[in-house]
Amino acid sequence: MSEPWIGGPMSDKPAPNARRNPQQDPLGAVQHASKDPVESRVSEALTQIELDGYQGRGFAVRRSVFSSEEIAQLNAVIDRVEQAVVRQSHLGREYIIDGRRFIDLDAHTLQFEPAPFDNDLRVLEPAHPLSADLLALLMDARLVLPMKQLTGCDEVSLWTDKINFKRPGGSEFGWHQDAPYWIHDAAQVTQLPNVMVTLDDVMPRAGGFRVIQGSHHEGIRPARNDGSQLEGFYTHDDEVDFSRVVEFNEPAGSVIFFDPFLIHGSARNQSTHRRRALIATYQPANLPSLKTKQVVNLG
Ligand SMILES: O=C(O)CCC(=O)C(=O)O
């Protein structure tokens, strides 16, 4: 991780850790995959080493937490959800922000890729009301137990969840922190840990998730001032220390817990494969969720 990354602001160039020796994993990723799920089962709760990594770097990674069978079933559900919302999207309210098409459909926001892929879904938020399987995933102990530790609570509820679809050629997610989006709505913005579940094997150049490790220690950083409508939500490039970029090219079914203040994003998908991911944010129990305002207690 000492190698400086010179990719520049959300460059398509792979970050330096994109290929690494899993035996000496600089991310401290814990391997969960095994041919024998009983033998390989490790405690769902984060270990002290993982918790220390989360505090210090702003993230903790667990590789192959969900099996390929579980992910295949989940992706079949997600395909059906995607087709259903796109089919119904003409019923929603359409608007354009920074050249991108958005549709509000009931309590869901659909964001589409910019042209020429503007009929392809980029983000769906929230996703869990559309499938009991998605809600079951969010209640899975492999997510809930770590989230109890990260929120410091005995019981947790859902703040928000979304699916990022990232088709081949799909667009970048600019550097940002989540805390500025949520600070006006959330009861306690410091208690909103995120988890990304990778839904496809992430290859170099597929636009893998990236973070600036340690950046969560520095509070909310100044935003872009480039005249775009969403400038206030993106971190100014001058605030991004590119020498601290970590890119996660993990197998499907891996999970990455990350802090709401951590600067993160991802580059365009230059591969020929989709790079889907589910991101869920947890909070203490009995609090309303971001978009539906329903309380979704998860355990
Ligand atoms: O999916 C990604 O690579 C990044 C997504 C992200 O940063 C977000 O949805 O807030």
PDBQT file of the ligand as one rigid body, heavy atoms in Angstrom, charges set to zero:
ROOT
HETATM    1  O1  LIG A 301     -20.756   1.057  -6.592  1.00  0.00    +0.000 OA
HETATM    2  C1  LIG A 301     -19.725   1.715  -6.424  1.00  0.00    +0.000 C 
HETATM    3  O2  LIG A 301     -18.662   1.390  -6.904  1.00  0.00    +0.000 OA
HETATM    4  C2  LIG A 301     -19.698   2.945  -5.583  1.00  0.00    +0.000 C 
HETATM    5  C3  LIG A 301     -21.031   3.315  -5.168  1.00  0.00    +0.000 C 
HETATM    6  C4  LIG A 301     -21.106   4.463  -4.277  1.00  0.00    +0.000 C 
HETATM    7  O3  LIG A 301     -20.155   5.061  -3.914  1.00  0.00    +0.000 OA
HETATM    8  C5  LIG A 301     -22.410   4.844  -3.798  1.00  0.00    +0.000 C 
HETATM    9  O4  LIG A 301     -23.409   4.307  -4.285  1.00  0.00    +0.000 OA
HETATM   10  O5  LIG A 301     -22.475   5.712  -2.901  1.00  0.00    +0.000 OA
ENDROOT
TORSDOF 0
